[in-house]
C-alpha cells in the first residue's frame, strides 16, 4: 500500500497570489513510522518537553505566525529544509515519491484551480501505481489522505467521478478507498505534504528556490521522464 498525503498552498480566491499548488508525498506503508520519527526530531528542537505540540507548517514557520516568532528566523528556515531532507530527499525514490500540480490561476480563466490540480494529481498517482503493476510486477493499491481543512465535499465528489465516470485520460482504478481527511495536528506526514506544497509555491510565486532545491529530484520519474510534477503557466 502506498499512502499519498496531500495538501495545498496558495489561495484560490486571493487576487494578489498568482499560483495555486496541490502537492503530496507518496510513502510506502512501512516507511511512515520512520519518517515520522525524523520529523519529530525536528520539532523537538523547538519544544523539548512536548514535540507533538509543534506543527511543521511552511508559511507560519517562515512568517513567524502561530507561536513561531519566538524562535529565530534562521532556525525556522533550517527546520523547513531539514524536514524536507529527512522526510523526502533521504528516502527518494525508494519508498517516497512526490507529486505536484502548480497552477497559474490566470492561465485557466473560467476553470476551478482545485479541480484542475486534483485531476492532475490523482491521475498521475494512479498511473504510478499502474506502472508498478505492469512494469515492475509490484501490485499495490493507494489511498489519498488530505488535511481536513481542505474542501472535503468537493474532493470526495471528484474522486467518485474519476473512478466511475472518468477524467480526461480515463478512469482511476488503483485506489483502495475514497480520500480520507485527517487533522494535520495528528499527522506528521500531512505536515510534510504541507512543506512540499509550500516549497513549490515559494519557488513559483516568488522565485525562492531555497526549499524547492532540497526536493526537486524527488518527483516521480521513470526512464528519465518526470511524471510527478505538472506546471501550468
LINMOTA-V748076 format. One line per field, one symbol per residue. ss: DSSP state (2 for helix, 1 for strand, 0 for the rest). phi: phi as a letter, one per 20 degrees, with the letter a starting at -180 (. if undefined). Layout:
ss: ???
phi: ???
//
This chain:
ss: 01111111100000000011111111112222222222222222000000222000022222200002220022222222222222222000000111111111222200002222222222222222222222220000011111100002222222222222001001000010000111022202222222222222222222000002222000101100110011110
phi: .dedecbdbndfefffdedcccbbdecfgfeffffgfffffffffdbgfbfffedecgffffenelnfffdgggffffffffffffecgfceeeoccdcbcddeffecgndegffffffffffffffffffgfeeclcecdcbecdfffffffffffffffffdeodgdpdfbcefafgddcfffecffffffffffffffffefcmeefegffdfedfgcbmndededdcdd
//
